[in-house]
Amino acid sequence: MLIKLQILVALLFFSLTANAQRAMTVAELVTFVKSQITLKGDDRTTADFIAHKIKLTEKLEDRAIEELQGQGAGPKTVQALRKLSAESAGLRTAPPPEAPPAPPPPLPPPDSIERAEAMAGMKDYALNYTKNLPNYICVQTTRRKIDPTLRGYAPYGDVIQEQLSFNDQKETYKVQMINHQSVANVEHNQLGGAVSSGEFGTMLHHIFDPDTGAEFDWDHWATLRGGRMYVFSFRVPKSAGYTMYDGETKREYTSAYKGLVYADRQSKVVMRIKMECVDIPSDYPIHEVGITLDYAPTKIGEQEYVLPFHFALHSRAAKAIANNDADYKLYRKFGAEATITFGDVEEIPEDQLKEQPATPDSKDKPPVKKQNQ
């Protein structure tokens, strides 16, 4: 809805000024071009508007044009801006842009006692997480995009809907729809492209398992979905690392990985895990792997549990870059009577996934309840 509103505003702006030149300051021109970049406006249309409908009241300097070009202004837009620059050379110099407000002071880190208590609570929660979950099913909707890095290959994308079952602390997948068409007898590992599994508890347990040998350290405070979070960094050695498999060369490699774990300040419930593989050999076909897994309070029946609700996977290989975004919705108790109707599932709003800074003025939300509370 926001994108449509922004486009409507841009179109309205064009229509109101279609029959007359509009006097603009350099700051207003820069704001307009940035909005067209953000909205991915047509380069030719933007350039024509700048060339025929804008009259500057201030001198446009080359530095401002170069900054807009660096932010994504198209070649025709840049050409029109240079024409405006020449036409405005005799005008007064534009005042410098206002400095952005100073960021609020960061929260001081917790003392050693609080950090130890936080880590102990997070570890206890992680190691018992799947034990306290019920058996359930849900819909996993994965939006996949593959961008080839070699010439001659077109980008590719698809939408996969699967029934994900969690039963006896194990997860299984059943592919139901591909690109909104029902399918049968397609296994999760036969989908091709980038696929993953183990998000519901394996990763969380593995990071905090003492046998893994992960090293933790304080990183920063954060606000996530309105709640204040502890954020600790971690690093997992190669001996207990993340295993990846390249289907083309049939090669497998286990990589060390590092990342961040976010936990609710009051309850120590883990709400986000971010990880990336490190020290991958240069001759291995997969060069980068990064994962972000978000949890949120979710009701199954009348009981609330903290369950995955978004998963993002980024990988870069020798021939392509792959990005998967998966949403988890329509949770139901596992059983013979449990049914799910598959169809369009709205994407999770971006503001639900965006980390915000934590400041001395920010307040804690009510604590997220643990599964066994």
C-alpha positions in Angstrom: 0.0 0.0 0.0 2.8 2.4 0.8 4.5 1.8 -2.6 1.3 2.4 -4.4 0.7 5.6 -2.5 4.2 6.8 -3.3 3.7 6.1 -7.0 0.4 7.9 -6.9 2.0 10.9 -5.3 4.7 10.9 -8.0 2.1 10.7 -10.8 0.1 13.5 -9.2 3.3 15.6 -9.0 3.8 15.1 -12.8 0.2 16.0 -13.6 0.1 19.1 -11.6 3.2 20.4 -13.3 2.7 19.1 -16.8 1.8 22.5 -18.3 4.3 24.8 -16.6 7.9 24.9 -15.4 8.3 24.7 -11.7 10.9 26.7 -9.8 13.0 24.5 -7.6 15.8 24.8 -5.2 18.7 22.3 -5.5 17.5 20.6 -2.3 14.1 20.0 -3.9 15.6 18.8 -7.1 17.8 16.3 -5.2 14.8 15.1 -3.2 12.8 14.5 -6.4 15.6 12.6 -8.1 16.2 10.4 -5.0 12.5 9.6 -4.9 12.6 8.5 -8.5 15.6 6.3 -7.8 13.8 4.7 -4.8 10.6 4.1 -6.9 12.6 2.8 -9.8 11.1 5.5 -12.0 11.7 5.4 -15.8 15.1 7.0 -16.6 13.8 8.7 -19.8 10.6 10.0 -18.2 12.6 11.4 -15.3 15.1 13.0 -17.6 12.4 14.6 -19.8 10.7 16.1 -16.7 14.0 17.5 -15.5 14.8 19.0 -18.9 11.5 20.6 -19.7 9.6 21.2 -16.4 12.2 22.3 -13.8 13.7 25.7 -13.5 16.4 26.0 -10.8 16.6 29.0 -8.5 20.1 28.0 -7.4 23.4 26.8 -8.9 23.5 23.0 -9.4 27.1 21.9 -8.8 28.8 18.8 -10.2 29.3 17.3 -6.8 25.5 17.0 -6.3 25.1 15.3 -9.7 27.9 12.8 -9.0 26.3 11.9 -5.7 23.0 11.3 -7.4 24.7 9.2 -10.1 26.4 7.1 -7.4 23.0 6.5 -5.7 21.5 5.1 -9.0 20.4 8.0 -11.2 20.2 6.7 -14.8 22.4 8.0 -17.6 19.6 10.1 -19.3 18.8 11.7 -15.9 22.4 12.5 -15.3 22.6 14.1 -18.8 19.6 16.3 -18.0 21.1 17.3 -14.7 24.3 18.3 -16.3 22.2 20.5 -18.7 20.5 22.1 -15.7 23.9 22.6 -14.1 25.1 24.6 -17.2 22.0 26.7 -17.3 22.2 27.5 -13.6 25.9 28.4 -13.6 25.3 32.1 -13.0 22.8 31.7 -10.1 23.7 31.9 -6.4 25.3 29.0 -4.7 22.9 26.7 -2.9 23.2 26.7 0.9 24.8 23.5 2.3 22.3 20.8 3.3 21.2 20.8 6.9 23.2 18.4 9.0 21.2 15.4 10.1 20.2 15.4 13.8 22.8 13.7 16.0 21.9 10.1 16.8 20.8 9.5 20.4 23.5 8.3 22.7 23.9 4.5 22.8 22.8 2.5 25.8 25.7 1.5 28.0 26.4 -2.2 27.7 25.2 -4.4 30.6 27.6 -5.2 33.3 29.4 -8.5 33.6 26.8 -9.9 36.0 23.8 -9.0 33.7 25.7 -10.4 30.7 26.3 -13.7 32.5 22.7 -13.9 33.6 21.5 -13.2 30.0 23.7 -15.8 28.5 22.6 -18.4 31.1 18.9 -17.7 30.3 19.4 -17.8 26.6 21.3 -21.1 26.8 18.7 -22.7 29.0 16.0 -21.5 26.6 17.8 -22.7 23.5 18.7 -26.2 24.7 15.1 -26.8 25.8 13.3 -25.0 22.9 12.1 -28.0 20.9 11.2 -30.0 24.0 8.6 -27.5 24.9 7.0 -27.2 21.4 3.8 -29.1 20.5 3.4 -31.1 17.4 2.0 -28.8 14.6 1.8 -28.1 10.9 2.0 -24.8 9.1 2.5 -23.2 5.7 6.0 -22.3 4.6 5.9 -19.9 1.6 9.3 -19.4 0.0 10.0 -16.7 -2.5 13.2 -17.6 -4.4 15.2 -15.4 -6.7 18.3 -16.5 -8.7 20.4 -13.9 -10.5 23.0 -15.5 -12.8 26.5 -13.9 -12.8 27.3 -15.2 -16.3 26.2 -13.7 -19.5 23.5 -15.4 -21.5 21.4 -16.6 -18.5 18.2 -14.9 -17.5 17.2 -14.2 -13.8 14.8 -16.8 -12.4 12.3 -16.8 -9.5 9.5 -19.0 -8.1 7.2 -19.3 -5.2 7.1 -22.6 -3.3 4.4 -23.5 -0.8 4.9 -26.4 1.5 3.2 -28.0 4.4 5.7 -28.1 7.2 5.1 -30.7 9.9 6.8 -30.6 13.3 6.3 -34.0 15.0 8.3 -35.6 17.8 10.8 -32.7 17.6 11.5 -33.4 13.9 10.4 -31.3 10.8 9.3 -32.7 7.5 8.2 -30.9 4.3 5.6 -31.7 1.7 5.6 -29.5 -1.4 2.0 -28.5 -2.3 2.2 -25.6 -4.8 4.8 -24.2 -7.2 4.1 -20.8 -8.6 0.5 -21.1 -7.4 -0.1 -24.4 -9.2 -0.8 -27.6 -7.2 1.9 -30.3 -7.6 2.3 -33.9 -6.4 5.2 -36.2 -5.7 7.8 -33.3 -5.5 10.2 -33.7 -2.6 11.7 -30.7 -0.8 15.2 -31.7 -1.8 14.2 -32.0 -5.4 13.2 -28.4 -5.8 16.6 -27.4 -7.2 18.2 -24.0 -6.6 18.9 -23.1 -3.0 17.0 -25.1 -0.4 17.5 -25.4 3.4 16.0 -27.2 6.4 16.5 -27.3 10.1 15.2 -23.8 10.9 12.8 -24.8 13.6 15.2 -25.7 16.3 18.3 -27.3 15.0 20.3 -24.1 14.4 19.3 -22.6 17.7 20.2 -25.7 19.7 23.4 -26.2 17.8 24.7 -22.7 18.6 24.2 -23.1 22.3 25.1 -26.7 22.6 28.3 -26.9 24.8 29.7 -29.6 22.5 29.6 -27.1 19.6 32.3 -24.9 21.3 30.8 -21.6 20.2 32.4 -18.4 21.6 30.1 -15.6 22.7 30.7 -11.9 23.3 28.5 -8.8 23.9 27.7 -6.9 20.8 25.0 -4.2 21.2 21.5 -3.4 22.3 18.7 -3.4 19.7 15.0 -2.9 19.3 13.1 -5.6 17.4 9.4 -5.5 16.8 9.1 -2.9 19.6 11.0 -5.0 22.2 14.4 -4.3 23.6 16.9 -7.0 22.8 20.3 -8.2 24.1 22.5 -8.9 21.0 25.5 -11.2 21.5 27.9 -12.2 18.8 29.0 -15.8 18.4 31.5 -17.8 16.4 31.2 -21.6 15.7 34.4 -23.5 14.7 34.7 -25.5 11.5 34.7 -28.7 13.5 31.0 -28.1 14.4 30.2 -25.8 11.5 27.5 -25.4 8.8 27.5 -28.0 6.0 26.7 -26.9 2.5 26.4 -29.0 -0.6 26.9 -28.0 -4.3 24.6 -30.1 -6.4 26.5 -29.5 -9.7 29.9 -30.6 -8.5 28.5 -33.0 -5.9 30.9 -31.5 -3.4 30.2 -31.0 0.3 31.9 -28.6 2.7 31.5 -27.8 6.4 32.3 -24.1 7.2 33.0 -22.2 10.3 30.4 -19.5 10.9 29.7 -16.4 12.9 26.7 -14.3 13.7 24.5 -12.5 16.1 21.7 -13.8 18.4 19.0 -11.5 19.7 17.1 -12.2 22.9 14.2 -10.5 24.7 15.7 -8.5 27.6 13.2 -9.6 30.1 12.5 -13.3 29.3 15.8 -14.2 27.5 13.7 -15.7 24.7 15.7 -15.8 21.4 13.9 -13.7 18.8 16.5 -13.6 15.9 19.5 -15.5 14.7 21.8 -14.1 12.0 24.8 -16.1 10.7 27.3 -16.1 7.9 29.8 -18.7 6.8 33.5 -17.7 7.0 36.8 -19.0 5.7 35.2 -20.8 2.7 38.0 -22.1 0.5 38.4 -20.0 -2.7 38.1 -23.1 -4.9 34.8 -24.2 -3.4 31.8 -23.4 -5.8 29.8 -21.7 -3.1 31.4 -18.5 -2.0 28.9 -17.0 0.5 26.1 -18.2 2.7 24.1 -16.0 5.1 21.0 -16.8 7.1 18.6 -14.7 9.2 15.9 -16.5 11.2 13.2 -14.5 13.0 10.8 -15.8 15.7 7.6 -14.3 17.0 4.9 -15.2 19.5 2.3 -17.3 17.7 -0.9 -19.0 18.8 -1.7 -22.6 18.2 -5.2 -23.2 19.5 -5.4 -21.2 22.7 -1.7 -21.6 23.7 1.0 -19.1 22.6 4.4 -20.3 21.5 7.5 -18.5 20.1 7.9 -19.9 16.6 9.7 -19.1 13.4 7.9 -16.5 11.2 10.5 -15.4 8.7 13.6 -17.0 7.2 16.1 -15.4 4.8 18.9 -17.2 3.0 21.5 -15.5 0.8 24.1 -17.5 -1.1 26.6 -16.6 -3.8 28.1 -19.3 -6.0 30.4 -19.3 -9.0 27.5 -18.9 -11.5 24.6 -17.2 -9.6 23.4 -15.3 -6.6 20.4 -16.8 -4.8 18.0 -15.2 -2.3 15.2 -17.1 -0.5 12.6 -15.4 1.7 10.3 -17.8 3.6 7.3 -16.9 5.7 5.6 -19.3 8.2 1.9 -18.9 8.7 -1.4 -20.7 9.4 -0.1 -22.8 12.3 -2.3 -25.7 13.4 -2.0 -28.6 15.9 -0.7 -31.7 14.3 -3.3 -34.4 13.8 -5.5 -36.3 11.4 -8.1 -33.5 11.6 -5.7 -30.7 10.9 -6.1 -29.1 7.5 -4.6 -26.1 5.7 -6.0 -24.3 2.7 -3.2 -23.3 0.4 -3.3 -20.1 -1.6 -2.0 -16.5 -1.6 -0.1 -15.6 1.6 0.8 -12.0 2.1 4.4 -11.2 2.7 5.5 -10.0 6.2 5.7 -6.2 6.3 9.2 -4.9 6.2 8.9 -3.0 9.5 8.4 -6.3 11.3 11.9 -7.4 10.2 13.8 -4.1 10.5 16.1 -3.7 13.5 15.9 -0.3 15.3 18.4 1.2 17.7 17.8 1.0 21.4 18.1 4.3 23.3 17.9 5.4 26.9 14.3 6.7 26.1 13.1 3.4 24.6 10.9 1.2 26.8 10.6 -2.5 27.2 7.5 -4.3 25.9 5.8 -6.9 28.1 8.2 -9.9 28.2 7.8 -12.6 25.6 6.6 -15.7 27.4 8.6 -18.9 27.3 7.0 -22.0 25.9 6.5 -23.8 29.2 5.1 -20.8 31.1 
